[in-house]
Amino acid sequence: MKIPFNKPLIVEDEFDNLKKVFENDRFAGNGDFSKKCNKVLENKIGCAKSIVTSSCTDALEMTSLLTMIDPDDEVIMPSFTFVSTASAFELRRAKIVWCDIRPDTKNIDENKIEELITSKTKAIVVVHYAGVACEMDTIKAICKKHSIYLIEDAAQSIDCYYKGKHLGSIGDLGTLSFHETKNIHCGEGGALLVNNSSMIQKAEFIRDKGTNRIQFLNKKVDKYTWHELGSSYLMSELQAAFLYSQLKVSEDINKNRLKSWNLYYKLLSKFLPKEKLPQIPKECTHNAHIFYILVDNEDVRENLIKYLSEKGILAIFHYIPLHQAPYWKDKYKNINLPITEKVSKTIIRLPLFYGIKENEIRYIVDSIHHFFDK
Ligand SMILES: Cc1ncc(COP(=O)(O)O)c(C=O)c1O
């Protein structure tokens, strides 16, 4: 048996929608399909404004421009994350302040944030790992108390909730990814979610190279010009047409993934303790973006990945902590993030995609069982 780690999702009508783009003869951004995608996202998420972008990385860069991050500012975030969470702020030359994660959710540890706050702290960026929410009530209260922006990197979190609120709708700003590795996608794509409505106009200018082109298109001004520091963050109509097909059915897709996730959990919990499996706090509803297990150390992980690969199963590790990446490691000294470092060395992600078969999951779990029984 050969089981890939991921299979990019294809639903039925991507081609039909792409054909409509050709028929409309309009391919650039902010066309009909982009507008439709934004409407679906606004209704689903309850944000004041959704702006589809060509990646989540773009949306994160927009958050750093919108919050006017500059070299005097400090931004707190986890080191156990994808590079874009940090690079968006590093591009503005802010100081990144790393916070350790919780051993259960692998999310930023809300109890370790306040000790990192200084008079220079401008924003906290949380990452909802695997679509499981951070402890948002606590973090939001910290941001309010210290007048700090709250940004949610919800790259993996379509259809994920915290106490009934969709992730990305709780902070000032949120971001989603529609990269082909995500539950729904358009190859490369993302969205900026604006919850603080005073930021909407500026966000629209930033997306359009910093110009007020949107006002020109809406016939509010007779010519458009440069107002803000921005860039070209628009999603093209081709991407939006593809994404729209998938957005319409995302809940069904995620239900299918959750069935597979639950089967993994049921079978693995027969021989692995709870701490080695994903732990979902009761206030969180997730989308089965990732199924992972933890092993005792890096050697066990390497051997297990090799063993599974010999069985035709592609299992992979995840983030290398950013504070240990070549770009960062000589920048700041004495960074002590024990949970981040331990999780990074011991986590393994198992194959999970829409349509993975029950017998494939049973085969993967049996193989893991044999490995530990050897
Ligand atoms: C937490 C997180 N943030 C940001 C990104 C970047 O997303 P994109 O590839 O859409 O730019 C990813 C991508 O995997 C991610 O996992």
The ligand as an SDF file (V2000), in Angstrom:
LIG
                    3D

 16 16  0  0  0  0  0  0  0  0999 V2000
    0.6180   28.9380   10.7750 C   0  0  0  0  0  0  0  0  0  0  0  0
    0.8730   29.3420    9.3500 C   0  0  0  0  0  0  0  0  0  0  0  0
    0.9410   30.6440    9.0450 N   0  0  0  0  0  0  0  0  0  0  0  0
    1.1480   31.0650    7.7820 C   0  0  0  0  0  0  0  0  0  0  0  0
    1.2970   30.1580    6.7430 C   0  0  0  0  0  0  0  0  0  0  0  0
    1.5500   30.6870    5.3570 C   0  0  0  0  0  0  0  0  0  0  0  0
    0.5040   30.3900    4.4870 O   0  0  0  0  0  0  0  0  0  0  0  0
    0.6410   30.6240    2.9020 P   0  0  0  0  0  0  0  0  0  0  0  0
    1.3900   29.4640    2.3530 O   0  0  0  0  0  0  0  0  0  0  0  0
   -0.7880   30.6830    2.4270 O   0  0  0  0  0  0  0  0  0  0  0  0
    1.3430   31.9140    2.6980 O   0  0  0  0  0  0  0  0  0  0  0  0
    1.2280   28.7960    7.0120 C   0  0  0  0  0  0  0  0  0  0  0  0
    1.4050   27.8320    5.9280 C   0  0  0  0  0  0  0  0  0  0  0  0
    1.4120   26.6480    6.0690 O   0  0  0  0  0  0  0  0  0  0  0  0
    1.0130   28.3720    8.3510 C   0  0  0  0  0  0  0  0  0  0  0  0
    0.9520   27.0700    8.6740 O   0  0  0  0  0  0  0  0  0  0  0  0
  1  2  1  0
  2  3  1  0
  2 15  2  0
  3  4  2  0
  4  5  1  0
  5  6  1  0
  5 12  2  0
  6  7  1  0
  7  8  1  0
  8  9  2  0
  8 10  1  0
  8 11  1  0
 12 13  1  0
 12 15  1  0
 13 14  2  0
 15 16  1  0
M  END
$$$$
